[in-house]
Amino acid sequence: MMVPLASVVFSPRARLFAHFLRLGTQQTGPLQLHTGASCAAKNYYEVLVLGGGSGGITMASRMKRKVGAENVAIIEPSERHFYQPIWTLVGAGAKRLSLSGRPTASVIPSGVEWIKATVVELNPDKNCVYMDNNQEISYKYLIIALGIQLDYEKIKGLPEGFAHPKIGSNYSVKTVEKTWKALQDFKEGNAVFTFPNTPVKCAGAPQKIMYLAEAYFRKTGKRSKANIIFNSSLGVIFGVKKYADALQEIIQERNITVNFKQNLIEVRADKQEAVFENLDKPGETQVISYEMLHVTPPMSSPDVLKRSPVADAAGWVDVDKDTLQHKKYPNVFGIGDCTNLPTSKTAAAVAAQSGILDRTISQIMKNQTPKKKYDGYTSCPLVTGYNRVILAEFDYRAQPMETFPFDQSKERLSMFFMKADLMPFLYWNVMLRGYWGGPAFLRKLFHLGMS
């Protein structure tokens, strides 16, 4: 028998937990101390981490506990670190952009060296990397966490088209607020949302903003004047049937038009026109006039990896899908969006991967064979409105791997709160500190609240 919601919400533990959630929207502690300046960097580290995103910071925290902070360094050029999953809500006016970012200095694990530079070449045969400041760094173990590259320029008319109104993209800090402006300025016509013909990070995000836009139009009395169109390069709405079926029901109920195998190839922002190619009939194009356009850009592996010996034929870091160890170089490892792991590229996947990679590196350091295997776990909180989420969780086989003891294909208010408030708190205060290794942590929180 389920515990009544009120008894959970008003329990002492739940109230304490809510307090921590409120703290999660703020800086919960002083800035981390680190040695910082690249000119002070040594030329050798036991563990070198490339990239200061979610995977890089998380693994640096874990490696610090393993080999000591003075033996770990992160190469990352950016001054600010962003929790990007919240940009879906920023683009819909439900969160402020300022809440999504913090100084990189504040998330670098204390004592770990932050080398503020850009990697320009990897030489795994000599166990070293080269940076844009002409410095060479050698390592014993290398963790590659360089994320994914946004290729707006592969669409004719972009990125310069973002200088015009009526167009935005939730995938960039420079354009996410333009989405919200386009929503507010919408009067009448087509609201068009796209999905590119490449791998992407958070494959649910292109349609999340569509559902939020539909809800916004209803709330503001503009729904009858809006023709909502989702043009996707894919052949299905979602890759896991259980959740795809639930989304198809929502699409039908809300009178949304979905066109598959349609790839955005050009934006004529001055005319408010989007040009799509029919992937089933190459060369056949269609021009759609828009009153609002949300662009999900083509994406690829970072250029530095494409030309590197660690990449596969498609440019991704070529790792073993079970252990995250490189297939050719045993002291090289990959995590997150830059790898060729056959699962959805999400922050939740990085959390699960970090726990496995921690174990893999521990065993390699002891000259043992890695035994713990990554099952491909990933998660996508599919925002379907300003207070509803379908929490999709699945594995390599595209089979559901649900955390909670209820049907997660149903829209739920509780899952929206988890997406909007709990997950940011866990990200800043648990994951980046190397203590969140996947869905087991959420299960523990759930059982704590229910006890």
C-alpha positions as CSV (number, residue, x, y, z in Angstrom):
1,M,0.0,0.0,0.0
2,M,1.4,3.4,-1.0
3,V,2.1,5.9,1.7
4,P,-0.2,9.0,1.4
5,L,1.6,11.9,-0.3
6,A,0.9,14.3,2.5
7,S,2.7,12.1,5.0
8,V,5.8,12.0,2.7
9,V,5.7,15.8,1.9
10,F,5.3,16.9,5.6
11,S,7.6,14.3,7.2
12,P,10.6,15.7,9.2
13,R,13.0,14.1,6.7
14,A,11.2,15.5,3.7
15,R,11.2,19.0,5.2
16,L,15.0,18.7,5.8
17,F,15.4,17.4,2.3
18,A,13.4,20.4,0.9
19,H,15.8,22.7,2.8
20,F,18.7,21.2,1.0
21,L,16.9,21.6,-2.3
22,R,16.5,25.3,-1.7
23,L,20.2,25.5,-1.0
24,G,20.8,23.7,-4.3
25,T,19.8,26.9,-6.2
26,Q,22.6,28.8,-4.5
27,Q,26.3,28.4,-4.0
28,T,26.3,26.0,-1.1
29,G,29.9,26.5,0.0
30,P,33.0,28.7,-0.5
31,L,34.9,28.6,-3.7
32,Q,37.2,25.6,-4.0
33,L,40.9,26.2,-3.5
34,H,43.2,25.0,-6.3
35,T,46.6,25.9,-7.7
36,G,45.0,27.4,-10.7
37,A,47.3,29.2,-13.0
38,S,48.6,27.2,-16.0
39,C,52.1,28.8,-15.6
40,A,52.4,26.9,-12.3
41,A,51.5,23.6,-13.8
42,K,53.9,20.7,-13.7
43,N,54.7,18.8,-16.9
44,Y,53.7,15.4,-15.6
45,Y,50.7,14.1,-13.7
46,E,49.7,10.6,-12.6
47,V,46.1,11.3,-13.8
48,L,45.4,13.9,-16.4
49,V,41.8,14.8,-17.2
50,L,40.9,16.5,-20.5
51,G,37.8,18.6,-20.1
52,G,36.1,20.4,-17.2
53,G,32.5,19.5,-17.9
54,S,30.4,17.0,-15.9
55,G,32.5,14.0,-16.7
56,G,35.8,15.7,-16.2
57,I,35.1,17.3,-12.9
58,T,33.4,14.2,-11.5
59,M,36.3,12.0,-12.4
60,A,38.9,14.5,-11.1
61,S,37.0,14.3,-7.7
62,R,37.2,10.6,-7.7
63,M,40.8,10.4,-8.8
64,K,41.8,12.9,-6.1
65,R,40.7,10.5,-3.5
66,K,42.6,7.7,-5.3
67,V,46.0,9.2,-5.9
68,G,46.0,12.6,-4.1
69,A,45.0,16.0,-5.4
70,E,48.6,17.0,-6.2
71,N,48.8,14.2,-8.7
72,V,45.7,15.2,-10.7
73,A,45.2,17.9,-13.2
74,I,42.3,19.1,-15.4
75,I,42.8,20.9,-18.7
76,E,39.8,23.2,-19.4
77,P,39.8,26.7,-21.0
78,S,36.3,27.9,-19.9
79,E,35.9,30.3,-17.0
80,R,32.3,29.1,-16.3
81,H,30.8,25.7,-15.8
82,F,27.2,25.1,-16.7
83,Y,24.5,22.7,-15.7
84,Q,23.1,22.4,-19.1
85,P,20.1,20.1,-18.5
86,I,18.3,23.1,-16.9
87,W,18.5,25.1,-20.2
88,T,15.3,23.4,-21.3
89,L,13.4,25.3,-18.6
90,V,15.4,28.5,-19.2
91,G,14.2,28.4,-22.8
92,A,10.7,28.2,-21.6
93,G,11.0,31.0,-19.0
94,A,10.7,28.6,-16.1
95,K,14.3,29.1,-14.8
96,R,16.8,31.9,-14.9
97,L,19.9,31.4,-17.0
98,S,22.1,32.8,-14.1
99,L,21.2,29.7,-12.0
100,S,22.7,27.3,-14.5
101,G,26.3,28.4,-14.2
102,R,29.1,28.8,-11.7
103,P,32.8,29.8,-12.0
104,T,34.9,26.9,-13.1
105,A,37.2,27.7,-10.2
106,S,34.4,26.8,-7.8
107,V,33.9,23.2,-9.1
108,I,37.5,22.2,-9.6
109,P,38.3,19.8,-6.7
110,S,40.4,21.5,-4.0
111,G,44.1,20.9,-4.6
112,V,43.7,19.6,-8.1
113,E,45.6,21.6,-10.7
114,W,43.4,23.6,-13.2
115,I,45.4,24.2,-16.4
116,K,43.4,26.9,-18.2
117,A,44.2,26.0,-21.8
118,T,42.9,24.2,-24.8
119,V,44.1,20.8,-25.9
120,V,45.3,20.9,-29.5
121,E,46.9,17.4,-29.9
122,L,46.9,14.0,-28.2
123,N,49.9,11.7,-28.5
124,P,48.9,8.5,-26.7
125,D,51.9,6.6,-28.0
126,K,54.1,9.0,-26.0
127,N,51.7,9.5,-23.1
128,C,51.4,13.3,-23.6
129,V,49.2,16.0,-24.8
130,Y,49.9,19.4,-26.3
131,M,48.1,22.7,-25.5
132,D,47.5,26.0,-27.3
133,N,49.9,27.7,-24.9
134,N,52.8,25.6,-26.4
135,Q,53.0,23.5,-23.3
136,E,53.3,19.7,-23.2
137,I,51.9,17.6,-20.4
138,S,52.7,14.0,-19.8
139,Y,50.7,11.5,-17.8
140,K,50.5,8.0,-16.5
141,Y,46.7,7.7,-16.9
142,L,44.5,9.9,-19.3
143,I,40.8,10.5,-18.9
144,I,39.2,12.0,-21.9
145,A,36.0,14.0,-21.1
146,L,35.9,16.6,-23.9
147,G,32.2,16.5,-24.5
148,I,30.5,17.1,-27.8
149,Q,30.8,19.9,-30.4
150,L,27.9,22.1,-31.6
151,D,28.1,22.5,-35.4
152,Y,25.6,25.3,-36.1
153,E,27.7,26.4,-39.1
154,K,26.7,23.1,-40.9
155,I,23.3,24.7,-41.3
156,K,23.4,27.3,-44.0
157,G,22.5,30.7,-42.6
158,L,23.6,29.9,-39.0
159,P,24.9,30.9,-36.6
160,E,24.5,34.4,-38.0
161,G,20.8,33.9,-38.3
162,F,20.5,34.1,-34.5
163,A,20.9,37.8,-34.8
164,H,17.3,37.9,-36.1
165,P,14.2,37.5,-33.9
166,K,11.9,34.5,-33.8
167,I,14.7,32.0,-33.6
168,G,16.5,30.3,-30.7
169,S,18.3,27.2,-29.5
170,N,18.4,25.7,-26.0
171,Y,21.7,24.1,-26.7
172,S,23.9,27.1,-26.3
173,V,24.3,29.7,-23.5
174,K,24.3,32.3,-26.2
175,T,21.0,31.4,-27.7
176,V,18.9,29.8,-25.0
177,E,17.3,33.1,-23.9
178,K,16.4,33.8,-27.5
179,T,14.1,30.8,-27.4
180,W,12.2,32.4,-24.5
181,K,12.0,35.7,-26.4
182,A,10.7,33.9,-29.5
183,L,8.0,32.2,-27.3
184,Q,6.9,35.5,-25.8
185,D,6.9,37.3,-29.2
186,F,4.8,34.6,-30.9
187,K,1.6,35.9,-32.4
188,E,0.3,33.5,-35.1
189,G,1.7,30.9,-37.5
190,N,4.1,27.9,-37.4
191,A,6.2,27.1,-34.4
192,V,8.8,24.7,-35.7
193,F,11.2,22.5,-33.7
194,T,14.0,20.5,-35.3
195,F,16.1,17.3,-34.7
196,P,19.4,17.0,-36.7
197,N,20.8,14.0,-38.7
198,T,23.7,13.5,-36.2
199,P,24.2,12.1,-32.7
200,V,23.1,14.7,-30.1
201,K,23.4,15.2,-26.4
202,C,20.1,14.8,-24.5
203,A,18.1,13.5,-27.4
204,G,14.9,14.3,-25.6
205,A,15.6,18.1,-25.4
206,P,14.5,18.9,-29.0
207,Q,10.9,17.8,-28.2
208,K,10.8,19.0,-24.5
209,I,10.8,22.6,-25.6
210,M,8.0,21.8,-28.1
211,Y,5.7,20.5,-25.3
212,L,6.6,23.5,-23.1
213,A,5.8,25.9,-26.0
214,E,2.5,24.2,-26.5
215,A,1.7,24.6,-22.8
216,Y,2.8,28.2,-23.0
217,F,0.6,29.0,-25.9
218,R,-2.4,27.4,-24.1
219,K,-1.6,29.4,-21.0
220,T,-1.4,32.7,-22.9
221,G,-4.5,32.1,-25.2
222,K,-2.4,31.7,-28.4
223,R,-2.8,27.9,-28.9
224,S,-5.6,28.2,-31.5
225,K,-3.3,30.5,-33.6
226,A,-0.2,28.2,-33.3
227,N,0.6,25.3,-35.7
228,I,3.2,23.3,-33.8
229,I,5.5,21.2,-36.1
230,F,8.3,18.8,-35.0
231,N,10.6,18.0,-38.0
232,S,12.9,15.2,-37.0
233,S,15.7,13.4,-38.9
234,L,14.8,10.3,-37.0
235,G,12.2,7.7,-37.9
236,V,10.6,7.5,-34.4
237,I,9.7,10.0,-31.7
238,F,11.8,8.2,-29.1
239,G,14.1,5.2,-29.1
240,V,12.4,3.2,-26.3
241,K,9.0,1.9,-27.2
242,K,7.4,2.3,-23.8
243,Y,8.1,6.0,-23.7
244,A,7.6,6.5,-27.4
245,D,4.0,5.2,-27.0
246,A,3.3,7.6,-24.2
247,L,4.7,10.5,-26.2
248,Q,2.7,9.6,-29.2
249,E,-0.5,9.8,-27.1
250,I,0.5,13.3,-25.9
251,I,1.3,14.4,-29.5
252,Q,-2.2,13.3,-30.6
253,E,-4.0,14.8,-27.7
254,R,-2.3,18.2,-28.2
255,N,-2.6,18.3,-32.0
256,I,1.1,18.4,-32.7
257,T,2.3,17.7,-36.2
258,V,5.4,15.3,-36.4
259,N,7.3,14.8,-39.6
260,F,10.1,12.2,-39.7
261,K,13.2,12.0,-41.9
262,Q,13.2,15.8,-42.2
263,N,16.6,17.4,-41.8
264,L,17.1,21.2,-41.4
265,I,19.7,22.3,-43.9
266,E,19.2,26.1,-44.2
267,V,17.7,29.0,-42.2
268,R,16.7,32.2,-44.0
269,A,16.2,34.2,-40.9
270,D,15.6,37.5,-42.7
271,K,12.5,35.8,-44.4
272,Q,11.6,33.6,-41.4
273,E,12.0,30.5,-43.5
274,A,13.4,27.0,-42.7
275,V,14.5,24.6,-45.4
276,F,14.4,20.9,-44.8
277,E,15.7,18.0,-46.8
278,N,13.7,14.7,-47.1
279,L,16.2,12.0,-46.0
280,D,14.2,9.3,-47.7
281,K,14.4,11.3,-51.0
282,P,17.8,13.0,-51.1
283,G,17.7,16.3,-52.9
284,E,14.0,16.9,-52.3
285,T,13.5,19.9,-50.1
286,Q,10.7,21.8,-48.4
287,V,10.5,25.4,-47.3
288,I,8.5,26.2,-44.1
289,S,7.7,29.7,-43.0
290,Y,7.9,30.1,-39.2
291,E,6.7,32.5,-36.6
292,M,9.1,30.7,-34.2
293,L,12.0,28.3,-34.8
294,H,13.9,26.2,-32.3
295,V,17.1,24.8,-33.7
296,T,18.8,21.7,-32.4
297,P,22.2,21.9,-34.1
298,P,24.2,19.1,-35.8
299,M,26.8,17.8,-33.3
300,S,30.0,15.9,-33.6
301,S,33.1,14.8,-31.7
302,P,35.5,17.8,-30.9
303,D,37.8,18.4,-33.8
304,V,40.9,17.7,-31.7
305,L,39.6,14.1,-31.2
306,K,38.6,13.6,-34.8
307,R,42.3,13.9,-35.9
308,S,43.6,11.9,-32.9
309,P,44.8,8.3,-32.7
310,V,42.2,7.7,-29.9
311,A,39.2,8.2,-32.2
312,D,37.2,5.6,-34.1
313,A,36.3,6.1,-37.8
314,A,33.5,8.5,-36.8
315,G,35.7,10.6,-34.6
316,W,34.5,9.4,-31.1
317,V,36.9,8.1,-28.4
318,D,37.0,4.4,-29.0
319,V,36.3,2.7,-25.6
320,D,35.2,-0.7,-24.5
321,K,31.5,-0.4,-23.8
322,D,31.7,-2.4,-20.6
323,T,34.7,-0.9,-18.9
324,L,35.2,2.5,-20.6
325,Q,38.9,1.6,-21.2
326,H,40.3,2.6,-24.6
327,K,40.4,-0.4,-27.0
328,K,44.1,0.3,-28.1
329,Y,45.7,2.3,-25.3
330,P,45.2,0.6,-21.9
331,N,46.1,3.7,-19.8
332,V,43.6,5.9,-21.7
333,F,39.9,6.1,-20.7
334,G,36.8,8.0,-21.9
335,I,33.6,9.2,-20.4
336,G,30.5,11.0,-21.5
337,D,29.5,12.6,-24.8
338,C,32.9,12.3,-26.5
339,T,32.9,8.5,-26.5
340,N,31.4,6.0,-28.9
341,L,29.4,4.3,-26.1
342,P,26.1,3.1,-27.8
343,T,23.8,4.9,-25.3
344,S,22.1,8.3,-25.1
345,K,24.5,11.1,-24.2
346,T,23.1,12.6,-21.0
347,A,24.4,13.8,-17.6
348,A,22.7,10.8,-16.0
349,A,24.7,8.5,-18.2
350,V,27.9,10.3,-17.1
351,A,26.9,9.7,-13.5
352,A,26.5,6.0,-14.0
353,Q,29.7,5.8,-16.1
354,S,31.7,7.6,-13.5
355,G,31.1,4.8,-10.9
356,I,32.1,2.1,-13.4
357,L,35.2,4.1,-14.7
358,D,36.3,4.6,-11.1
359,R,36.3,0.8,-10.5
360,T,38.0,0.2,-13.9
361,I,40.9,2.6,-13.2
362,S,41.3,1.2,-9.7
363,Q,41.7,-2.3,-11.1
364,I,44.1,-1.2,-13.8
365,M,46.2,0.6,-11.3
366,K,46.5,-2.7,-9.4
367,N,47.3,-4.6,-12.6
368,Q,44.0,-6.4,-12.4
369,T,41.4,-7.1,-15.1
370,P,38.4,-4.8,-14.8
371,K,35.3,-6.7,-13.9
372,K,32.6,-4.2,-13.2
373,K,30.5,-3.6,-16.4
374,Y,28.5,-0.6,-17.5
375,D,25.1,-1.6,-18.7
376,G,24.4,1.5,-20.7
377,Y,22.2,3.1,-18.1
378,T,21.0,6.6,-19.1
379,S,18.1,8.8,-18.2
380,C,16.0,11.5,-20.0
381,P,13.4,13.4,-17.9
382,L,11.0,14.2,-20.7
383,V,9.4,17.5,-19.8
384,T,5.9,17.5,-21.2
385,G,4.6,20.7,-19.5
386,Y,5.4,23.3,-16.8
387,N,4.6,20.8,-14.1
388,R,4.8,17.3,-15.7
389,V,7.7,14.9,-16.6
390,I,7.9,11.4,-18.0
391,L,11.1,10.0,-16.5
392,A,12.7,7.7,-19.2
393,E,15.4,5.4,-17.9
394,F,16.9,2.7,-20.1
395,D,20.0,0.6,-21.0
396,Y,22.1,-0.4,-24.0
397,R,19.2,-2.6,-25.2
398,A,16.7,0.3,-25.1
399,Q,15.0,-1.6,-22.4
400,P,13.5,0.4,-19.4
401,M,15.6,0.5,-16.3
402,E,13.3,2.4,-14.0
403,T,14.3,3.6,-10.5
404,F,10.9,4.1,-8.9
405,P,8.2,1.6,-8.0
406,F,5.6,3.1,-10.4
407,D,5.0,3.4,-14.1
408,Q,7.5,6.1,-15.2
409,S,5.9,6.4,-18.6
410,K,3.1,8.4,-17.0
411,E,3.3,12.2,-16.7
412,R,4.0,13.1,-13.0
413,L,4.3,16.3,-11.0
414,S,6.8,14.6,-8.7
415,M,9.2,13.8,-11.6
416,F,9.0,17.5,-12.7
417,F,10.1,18.6,-9.2
418,M,12.9,16.1,-9.4
419,K,14.0,17.5,-12.8
420,A,13.7,21.2,-11.9
421,D,15.0,21.2,-8.3
422,L,16.4,17.9,-7.1
423,M,18.7,17.1,-10.0
424,P,20.5,20.4,-10.0
425,F,21.1,20.1,-6.3
426,L,22.5,16.6,-6.7
427,Y,24.6,17.7,-9.7
428,W,26.4,20.5,-7.9
429,N,26.7,18.9,-4.5
430,V,26.9,15.2,-5.0
431,M,27.9,14.3,-8.6
432,L,30.6,16.8,-9.2
433,R,32.1,15.8,-5.9
434,G,32.4,12.2,-7.1
435,Y,29.7,10.6,-4.9
436,W,26.9,9.9,-7.4
437,G,27.4,6.7,-9.4
438,G,24.0,6.3,-10.9
439,P,20.4,5.5,-10.1
440,A,21.0,3.6,-6.9
441,F,21.5,6.9,-5.2
442,L,18.0,8.1,-6.2
443,R,16.5,4.8,-5.0
444,K,18.1,5.4,-1.6
445,L,16.6,8.9,-1.4
446,F,13.2,7.6,-2.4
447,H,13.2,4.9,0.3
448,L,14.4,7.5,2.8
449,G,11.5,9.7,2.0
450,M,9.0,6.8,2.2
451,S,10.3,5.5,5.6
